[in-house]
Amino acid sequence: MSRCLYNNNFLNYINESNDSILGCLCNNYHGNALTQTIEAWNEEIRIVKDVLLQLDDNNGQIIFEYDIPRLGKRIDVTLLTRGIVFCLEFKVGEKYILEENVDQVLDYALDLKNFHKLSQEKLIVPILIATKYNSQSSDIKVSCYDDRIVNPLVCGEKGIVNLINKVFEKYPNESMVSEDWINSPYSPTPKIIEAAKTLYQNHSVENITRHEADKVTTDRTIDYILNIIKESKEKNIKSICFVTGVPGAGKTLVGLDVAIKQTYQNGTDKLSDDGAVYLSGNGPLVAVLNEALAQDNFKRCKENGEKKKLSDSRREVSKSIQMIHRYRDTMLQKIENPVQDGELRIDPSKALENDMSGYGEVEHIAIFDEAQRSWTHKRLADYLKRGGTYGNKLKVPNFPMSEAAFLIWSLDQRKDWATIVCLVGGGQEINTGEAGISEWIKAIKEKFPYWKVYISDKLTDKEYAEGKVNELLADMSNVEYSDCLHLGVSLRSFRAEKLSSFINATLNFDDNAKKLYGEIKDNYPIYLTRDINKAKKWLHEKVRGNERTGVLITKESARFKPLGIHVLQSGDENAVHWFLDDKINVKSSNYLEDAATEIQVQGLELDYTCVLWDADMRYENNDWHFYKFNGQTKWVEQKGTTEANKELLQYMLNAYRVLLTRARSGMVICVPYGNSNKTSSGFWEDGTRLPEYYDGTYNYLKSLGINEI
């Protein structure tokens, strides 16, 4: 019963009393079912009995409340009959058909098709039943996507039998559904927002990652980290571990799961001492996750009859997911200021010493997502010199540490034990002043050599610290390498495990790029176009149900307005609307009007994307050339003549790496034509969008075999 609340064959169900069926539903329901839920179940039991009495199939299977782990929901009723999977979503007492309810039942069908092994070859029929609705669907046909999902059907209570019989007439020769369907391997790949909701709700990562996929290692990585934490506590030592992974491999999911598993070891009771905190310097990511969790928490509490304000839910979830900068400021308030002799010291007049936590006032475990984005010493020192910290405007002249070193120093103030988990994305530093992972290693080696270091064996690759990790770790004896700390399989792109390899090969001019594209194109569509309207049309045709799409651009892009695209305004609130608002809201990403940048989407994801490639990075003479727009009349080429300039060019390249790995299911790359028109005087009509700025990039991508629309 773990996968549903009730199941039986049709004949036994018909002969079982309604009270017995209801009792089974209530007994297997986790928690106390509300009166409204029980009333709905009573109606569904009665209606479905009437339906099955009129269907000639005693051996069919009926399932109530079948679990859809990725969505954190259950299908009201599933019927397995004559080789067809019927997903029935009831809206008891409703007279009208709402688009959001149609999307809901379609989402169930899509989820089964994509992730439920014994449904992948079956005909799936989603039906929305608004019991008081007086009409029904007349056109029964499979979707245009050739995936054997029938376009959603709608009807009232009285139209169910007629609709099912029409499906039987249209598809009479379906092979039988397996008797083991209910226990089929289920291999979901959650969006990070969905995963976070499930984690927060259940305090567990079970059922939301692809446990049946042999190569997926999130569970192994989580267990390895939890063992490091356990050993650190038992031996009273301090430790730090570095987790690497390809884009979309689940680093954020691993971090959230470790934080929640460690914090809620005793079930629903949050630990006051041995808990963990998840930290990120990515403002949009923190804002979107917190708001998604808060809205979900508020909705569930309301459904359970609890009195709670949305502001209460926001306050509750914000304790587990925080901005690094605000976390950092807690310790900054306690130091001697100004700093003397380049050494940080606690000012006893500003802080109380607490037992084993000392002056730390920090959790035992801190999980830093996107640790490669921590600030360099110069950026942090300049920032604090200006008094630019979040909220308190605290000025700290002559600050002596990088952000990585200061965060380690903060946990080092504890008198007992501590563990830091650094989640590291390769080749994803995208902002000036981001130190990369080398700053963490330098800090350990120079200031905290007694910390035990656990490190992914892939951290030595070129994309991390420019391949200098071994050099940085030389002469350190307390380092342990492990392949358990690397996530090598993309969870985001469930259709294409080799997407990350293809993107890396494309950006690095690797000869394997064309071959890799050939290997993924059938399962993960990537298209090329020069027409933004064709790109939008492709996206609108692709998304179904509550899938999300959006246009992506780099922050250095400048000439997108002529294409009818506007850049999403900075500010975390705008990112929240873009990622979370319903598709009918103009602020939603699905409207394809506001394009998000790499800053706003890093760590997050969409189902389908359009990457709008501007003239800031161009393929010229078999190499990438980088340009910045002067804001008025022309693009200025950026040369890698100094280390700082080389770093800037790497950030600009990484921006496209981030954008090209945001889509779970497919993407279209739009490289515009530019403007080839000239005035009557013979001058270019728009000298900032000359065709030559775009043609090289387009021709290079086309040479890889990417299909054009």
Summary of the structure (lengths in Angstrom):
residues: 709
radius of gyration: 27.6
end to end distance: 47.4
largest distance: 87.6
contacts: 2360
relative contact order: 0.08
helix: 39%
strand: 20%
